């Protein structure tokens, strides 16, 4: 989870892959917060990166959801 997610990579993922990536990133953020509370965190910027990755994933999930709704509305 070290590097920030690329939006193009995330858009290429399926909905299942996005959900798994989101779950992993949330777990990573939790472990970073535990480290921050109990011991010195080596790179405090990792927390910010994880939060931004979560927001990025959720945004792309919402875009896909809206596109699916538009596709469904256009067919009827």
NORRA-V936374 format. One line per field, one symbol per residue. ss: DSSP state (H for helix, E for strand, C for the rest). phi: phi as a letter, one per 20 degrees, with the letter a starting at -180 (. if undefined). burial: # if it has 24 or more other ideal C-beta (glycine too) atoms within 12 Angstrom, else .. A space follows every 50 residues. Layout:
ss->???
phi->???
burial->???
This chain:
ss->CCCCCCHHHHHHCCHHHHHHHHHHHHHHHHHHHHHHHHCCCCCCHHHHHH HHHHHHHHHHHHHHHHHHHHHHHHHC
phi->.feffegfffffffffffffffffffffffffffgffebfefcgffffff ffffffffffffgfffffffffffee
burial->....#....#.......#..##..#..##..#.............##..# ..##.##..##..#............
